[in-house]
Amino acid sequence: MEFINKAILVVIGISGVTKTLVLATARYLWNGPQHSAWNWKTQVGREILAYLGKAGSSRLGIEILAGFRHSISFYAACVEKGRDIRACELGSSELGNAGVWAHKLQTEARRALGDAHRKQTMQVSVPKGEPKRSVVLYFHGGAYISGSPQLYQTLLRKLTQTTGMLVCTPSYRLAPQTKYPGQLYDAYCAYQDMLQHHSAEDILLAGDSAGGNLALALWQLTRAPVAGIILFSPRTDTNSQRASWQSNFALDILPLYDINNPQSSLFRLLEAEDRVHVGVPLLAPVNADMEGLPRVLVQVGSAEVMLDDVCEFARKAGPVCVLRVYEGGFHVFQAAPFATVCCQDAWNDVRIFVSGLD
C-alpha cells in the first residue's frame, strides 16, 4: 500500500510539473523573460520551484523529475549512507546562550532522553575517492515545515561533489508537529554526533533558507570554533519590513511571512506564547552578537524578497562574511532544476570559499 501511495504521488508530481513547464514556456515565448537576466531555463526553473513550494504532498514526484538531470550526472560522484543520532543533554554554556529558549530546550532534551522510541537519522553523502578531512553539517530548507534529506539529494550531491567532503544532513523534526525550538535541539544533537567523529575545527555548518537560519542558530547556541559557514538564501530575519520584500515579490518564489496567518510557516512553527519572541537572535540572526563568527559565505539572488535582509546580516557580520549577490537569482536558485549561469557561478564560489579554508 505504501508503494502504491508513493507511486500516486510521483504521478501527481510529474503531471503537475509538466503542466507548469508547458505554461511557463508559453508565457516566456509570449511575453519574453520576466527578468532581464533570465533565459528560458531560468524562468522555467523558477516556475517549477514556485510550484514545488506550493505542491504539498506531491513534492516527492516533483523532486524526482526536477532533480532527474542532475542526479544522473552526480550519482557516480557520491553515495548516501545513514546513521542514527542519539539524544543528548545541553551544557550550561549552551543553555546560557539560548536566552528565552533555554527552558524549552532543556524540556526538549529531557523529553528526548526519556523517549525510547525517538529516532533521528543523519544522511551522509560520500564523495567519490578519498574525502577531505573537513566535513559539512548541512541543514535543509523548507520554512521549518517541509523538506527532508531525501528531497534535497540533488543539492546535497552537488555540494558533495563541489567540496570533496562528507556532507551530513540530519532529518530534524518539522512544524507544526514539533514547535520551535525542537528543530534547534535536533540540530544540536546532530552537531554533538559530528563531534564524535570530527573536531569542531573540521566542521563546516551550512544550510539553505530556514536551514541557513538553523545553522546560524546552532552557531549562536554553541559558539563553536567551526571551520566556516556556507549559507544559500538564508532566512536572517523573521518579520522583516525591508524594501526587497515588496520590490522582488513578483520575481521570487516565496510567500510573505505573516505571523498572524494560520497558514504561514511562522504561525505553525511557534507556540502562541512564543510569537512575541519572533525577533530574538536565534530566530532572527540579523540581531545576533557576531563576535567570534567564523568565516561565512552568504549567497543570495538579486531577485529575492530576502535580499535586503541578507545584505543587512552581511553588513553586521563584517569582514569575516563573504557576500555574493547573483543577478537574477531567486530563492535558493542553486537548487533550480535547470542549470543557469548564476547557478554555475554560485557553485564555483563555493569551491573557491572552501579552498580558502584549507
HELIX and SHEET records of a PDB file:
HELIX    1   1 GLU A    2  ASN A   31  1                                  30    
HELIX    2   2 TRP A   40  LYS A   54  1                                  15    
HELIX    3   3 GLY A   56  SER A   58  5                                   3    
HELIX    4   4 ARG A   59  ALA A   66  1                                   8    
HELIX    5   5 PHE A   68  TYR A   75  1                                   8    
HELIX    6   6 SER A   92  ASN A   97  1                                   6    
HELIX    7   7 GLY A   99  TRP A  101  5                                   3    
HELIX    8   8 ALA A  102  LEU A  113  1                                  12    
HELIX    9   9 GLN A  153  THR A  163  1                                  11    
HELIX   10  10 GLY A  182  LEU A  195  1                                  14    
HELIX   11  11 ALA A  200  ASP A  202  5                                   3    
HELIX   12  12 ALA A  210  THR A  222  1                                  13    
HELIX   13  13 SER A  244  SER A  247  1                                   4    
HELIX   14  14 SER A  265  LEU A  269  1                                   5    
HELIX   15  15 ALA A  272  HIS A  277  5                                   6    
HELIX   16  16 PRO A  285  ASN A  287  5                                   3    
HELIX   17  17 LEU A  307  ALA A  317  1                                  11    
HELIX   18  18 GLY A  318  VAL A  320  5                                   3    
HELIX   19  19 PHE A  333  ALA A  335  5                                   3    
HELIX   20  20 VAL A  341  LEU A  357  1                                  17    
SHEET    1   A 8 CYS A  78  ILE A  85  0                                        
SHEET    2   A 8 GLN A 120  PRO A 127 -1                                        
SHEET    3   A 8 LEU A 166  PRO A 170 -1                                        
SHEET    4   A 8 VAL A 135  PHE A 139  1                                        
SHEET    5   A 8 ILE A 203  ASP A 208  1                                        
SHEET    6   A 8 GLY A 228  PHE A 232  1                                        
SHEET    7   A 8 VAL A 296  GLY A 301  1                                        
SHEET    8   A 8 CYS A 321  TYR A 326  1                                        
END                                                                             
